Amino acid sequence: MIGKTSIGRSFKGCCAYNMEKVERGKGEVILSQGVRDYERGAMVADFVRQAQMNPDLSRSVWHTAVSFDPKDEARLGADPQLMQKVASDYLKGMGLDQSQYVVIRHRDTAHAHFHIVANRVANDGQTISDSHNFSRSETLLRQIEQRYQLTPMQEQAQRMSLENLPDRDRSRIEIRDQVRESLSRSATGQELEEDLARHQITMIVNQDKAGQSRGYTFEQVKAQENGEETRIAFKGSKLHQNLGMSQIQEQLDLNAQLRQKHAIEIDREKERVKAQEEEKSRQIEDKSLKRGYGRSM
């Protein structure tokens, strides 16, 4: 499994992203505690109300996305409770079970994954620490993989090695990986911008003196241990040669085509199933008529 955590300020934005998929029929709430999980406005109000118990904590939004290896799809299908068990164990392991949370499964990508939105202000008003959340999360996910015999994450060694890199180099790799991930599920520039914003990365359009767009810069704001914020920015072409403006637009166009093709395939499958059901109903009706005719003879 792969887990990615971001710490933010806005419950409204985080809940909107996750609940929008539910409202569109592309996701469902699988676990919740302390919030009204049936409507995003009520959910946000519940989160904000508890966050006000600790007004000194400016970043009270905990958002984690956990993705499963494609090899585990069969296991997840055979055991509908498995994803809930994994999510529950993760919440307990990270100390989030002492606060409000909602766990939402999204079905908008090929790989199975769920999102956790939790309040860093616990039920008793204390702060749930986000210190070393990356290493803590990695260790916990490895334990959960072993517990449920899930496919181990192949990228673990590579990601853990980032801990030894200088801060700017580590940030460059983290931003690059997030841009790639966000790009993989976006079909328009607006979708990409909004997806990155949920991970505290701002996409900026670079313009020349004539006002023509010439590329993108990706900026991330990070909170330091002393409470100060630092801004780190990289041009897309400096993150990777495939993240220049033209390359990003090509990928967005391709994603839009694939999304449209997938939607057409879904519609065709629905029509096929509908036709089968109608044919089956006709056959049952014909048999009933024949039986009735035979009795009347």
N, C-alpha and C positions, 0 to 999 in steps of 0.2 A: 504493500500500500504506500501511497504517497500522501503526505499531509502538508498543507501550506496554511500558515496562520498569519493573520494581519490584525493589528490593534488600531482601532479607529475611534472617531468621535461621534459619528452619526448613526443612531439606530434606525432612523427613518430611511436613509439610503440603503443600508445593509438589508433591512427587512423588505424593502421594496423590491430589490433585486431577487431575493430568494422567494418571496411570496408571489411575485409576478408569474414565475414558472408554475406555481400551484394553481393560480387563477386561470392560467391558459391550458390547464390539463396536462402539463409536462412535468409534474412533480407532486409530491404529497408529504405532509407532515408525518413523521414516523415516531417522534418522541417530543415531549415538551414538559416543562415544569414552571409554574408560577406566572405564566402568561396566557392570554386568550389567543389560542393558536388558530382560530377560525377566521380572523379578519386582521389585515395588516395594521390598520389604524389603531385598533384596540391593543394589538401586540406592542406597537411602538409606545403607546401611552403607558403600558405596564412596565416596560423596560426603563423608560425615562423616569417614571415615578420612583422606582427603586434606586436608580442612579443618583437621584437628588439626595439620598441619604448620605452620600459621600461627595459633596460639591468640590472638594479639592482634587478629585481624580478627573482630569480632563479627557483622558482616553479610556472610556469605560466599555467600549464595544470590542468583544472578542469574536473573531470570525475565523473559523477553520474549515477548510475543504479537505475531505479525505477521499482519495480515488483508489479503486481496486484494480488489480492486474486483470487484463482480459481473460486470463486463464481461470479466474475465479467466477466467471459468469454462470457456469453450470451449477456451482455450489450455491450461489446466491438464489438461483432459480428454484433449486430443490428445497432450500430452507429459507422461507420468507422471513423468518425471525433473525437470520444471521446478521443482517446489516444493523438491526436494532441492538443486538448483543454487542457488536463491535463498537457502535456509537456509545452505548451505555458504559462500557469498559473505558473508553477514551475519556468520557466526561468525568468519571470517578478518578482516573489516573492523573488528570490534569487539575483536579480540584474544582471543576466547574459544576459538579453535582450539588455544591453548597449554595448555588445561586439560581437565578432564572435562566432558562435556556429553551431553545427550540431546535430540533434536528429535522432537516428537510432533505428528502431524496429528490434529485433532479434526474429527469429522463430526456434531456436535450442533447446528450452526446452518446457516442458509441460505448464508452466505458462507464461502468456503474460508479456512482459517487454520491456523497451526501455532504451537506453543509451544516455546520453548527454556528448558531448565533447565540452568544451568551453574555451575561452581564458581569463585568469585573467587580461590581459592587455586590458582595455576597448578601445573603438574606439577613445577616446580622450587622450589615453596614460596613464591614471590613473589606479591604481591597484583596482581590485574588491576584497574586503576583504573576506577571508575565516574564519574569526574569528567566533567561536561558530557555525560553519556551521552545526554541528550535531543537536543541539537544534533548530536552525532556520529551518532546513529542516524538522524536526519532526513536529514542529508547523504548518508549511506551508502544509505539506501533510495531516494533520488532517483537515485543513480548506478546502482543495481541495476535500477530501473524502466527507465532508458534502455538499459542493457545488454541486457535481455531484451524490450524494447519492451512493457512492461506499462503499464497505465493509470495515469497520474500521480494522486497524491492531491490532491483538490480542496481539502482543509482545510489544506493546508500553510501558506499565508499567514496564515490566522487563528490557527493554533497557534503559529507562530513569533512572532507579535505579542505573545504572552503574556510573552515574555522581557523586555519593556519595562514590564510592570505591576509595581506594588508587590507584595511577597511575599504579603500576606494576600489581595489581590484575585486574584492568580494561583492561589493555593491554592484559593480559593473556586470558581473556574472549573474547575480540575482535578478537585476533589472532585465537583462537580456533574456533569461529563461522565462520571466513573467510575461514579457512582451510576446515571445513566441507562443506561450500557452494561450494568452488572451487572443492573439491573432488567429489561432487555430479554430476558435469558436465564434469568430466575428465575421459578418458578411458586409458590414458598412463601416466607414470611418467613425461614425457616431457610436456604434456598438463597441468598437475597439476602445475608443476614448472612455466610455462609461465603464467597461470591464476593467480597464487599467486603474481608473479612479477608485474602484472598490478595493484595490490593493495599494492605495496611497501613491500611485504613480500618475503624474500629469503628462499628457501628450500635447506638445506645443508645436504648432506649424511654423516653420522658419520661412521668412519672406525676404526677398531681395529689395533693393531700393525702389524698384518699380512695382512692388507689391505682389510679385509672383511667388507662388509657393515653391520652395526649393528643397524641402526635407522636413524631417521631424526631429525634435529633441524630447527625450523622456527624462522627467525630473521626479525625484523621490525625496520626501521629507522624512527624516528619521529623528526620533527623540533619543537624546543621550541620557545616561544615568543621572547626570546633574540637572535634568529637566530642560536643558536647552535643545533647540532643534537645529539640525544641519540639513542643507539642501545639496543634493548630488544630482548632476545632470550629464547626460551623454547624448550625442547625436545618434540617430538610428544606424547610420552607416558605420559609426565607430563601435557600436555594439556587435554588429555582424554585417558582412557584405550583403546578406539577403534581407536586411532590415532598412534599406534605403526607401525613399518615397515610392518609386516605381515598383519595386519588388513587393512592398506592402500592399499596394493597390492591386497588383496582379493576384496576390493571395486572397484578398478580400473578394475580388470578382470570381475567383475559382470557388471560394466557399459559398458564395451566393448561388452559383450554378448548381453545386452539389446539394445545397439545401432545397432548391426548387425541384431538383430531380428526386430527392428523397420524399418530398411532399407529394409529388405525382405518383410515386410508387406506393405510398401509403393509401392515397385515394383509390388507386387501382385495386389494391388488396381489399379495401373496404367494399368496393363494388363487387369483387369476386366472391367474397364471403356472403354479401347480401344476395347475390344471384343463387349461390348454393342453398342458402336458407329458403329462398322463395321456391326453388325447384323441389327441395325436400318437402315443403308445405304442400305443394301441388301434388306430389306423389302420395302423401298421407291422405289428402282430400280425395284423390282418385280411388285409393284403396277403400276409403270409407263409403264412397258412392257405390263401388262395386259390391261391397258387403250388403249395403242396403238394397241394392237391386236384386241380389241373390235371395235375400229373405222374402222379398215381395213376390218372387216366383213361387 
